[in-house]
Amino acid sequence: MTNSSPLTWCKSSYSGNGGSCVEWAPTHIATTGTVPVRDSKNPTGPILDFPAGSFASFVESVKAGEFGAV
């Protein structure tokens, strides 16, 4: 994906004010089946696209604490 695509970005609800945040574009999922993700500190940097099912599994694992405490 290129950064020229007009996407509406949201920050993770788990992000604090420390600047270490990721952003995702949820409205893109319905049309492509992928979830674009970027580093909020570098909004013009690379965008990673994840299959929607894989991203959902990742989010559930984070919520379940499978990656340790944050």
PLY file of the C-alpha trace (Angstrom):
ply
format ascii 1.0
element vertex 70
property float x
property float y
property float z
element edge 69
property int vertex1
property int vertex2
end_header
0.00 0.00 0.00
1.22 3.50 -0.70
0.76 6.51 1.54
-1.15 8.30 -1.22
-4.31 6.34 -0.42
-6.85 8.45 1.49
-7.38 6.53 4.73
-9.04 7.48 8.00
-6.60 6.59 10.78
-7.42 5.67 14.39
-5.02 5.24 17.28
-5.13 2.11 19.36
-7.30 2.49 22.46
-4.39 0.91 24.35
-2.02 3.71 23.33
-1.02 6.13 26.03
0.41 9.58 25.59
3.97 8.28 25.44
4.20 8.52 21.67
4.67 4.78 21.07
1.45 4.28 19.18
0.20 2.44 16.18
-2.64 3.61 14.00
-4.97 1.54 11.87
-7.54 2.30 9.19
-10.67 0.28 10.08
-12.87 1.55 7.23
-10.47 -0.01 4.71
-11.28 -3.54 5.92
-14.69 -3.79 4.26
-13.39 -3.00 0.78
-10.09 -4.91 0.81
-10.18 -7.47 3.62
-6.94 -6.03 4.95
-6.05 -3.80 7.89
-3.55 -1.02 7.16
-1.28 -0.25 10.14
1.33 2.50 10.58
3.56 4.08 13.20
1.86 7.22 14.52
5.26 8.89 15.01
5.94 8.52 11.28
2.64 9.09 9.43
4.38 9.43 6.05
6.36 6.23 6.59
5.54 2.69 5.54
2.10 1.16 5.90
1.76 -2.54 6.64
-1.32 -4.42 5.42
-2.48 -7.41 7.45
-5.25 -9.86 6.55
-8.31 -8.93 8.63
-8.51 -12.35 10.31
-4.86 -12.28 11.32
-5.19 -8.77 12.72
-8.29 -9.77 14.71
-6.39 -12.75 16.18
-3.50 -10.46 17.13
-5.82 -7.98 18.88
-7.53 -10.79 20.82
-4.12 -12.12 21.91
-3.09 -8.66 23.13
-6.36 -8.30 25.07
-5.81 -11.74 26.63
-2.33 -10.73 27.80
-0.56 -13.36 25.73
2.38 -11.02 25.06
2.99 -10.05 28.68
2.26 -6.88 30.56
2.64 -3.50 28.88
0 1
1 2
2 3
3 4
4 5
5 6
6 7
7 8
8 9
9 10
10 11
11 12
12 13
13 14
14 15
15 16
16 17
17 18
18 19
19 20
20 21
21 22
22 23
23 24
24 25
25 26
26 27
27 28
28 29
29 30
30 31
31 32
32 33
33 34
34 35
35 36
36 37
37 38
38 39
39 40
40 41
41 42
42 43
43 44
44 45
45 46
46 47
47 48
48 49
49 50
50 51
51 52
52 53
53 54
54 55
55 56
56 57
57 58
58 59
59 60
60 61
61 62
62 63
63 64
64 65
65 66
66 67
67 68
68 69
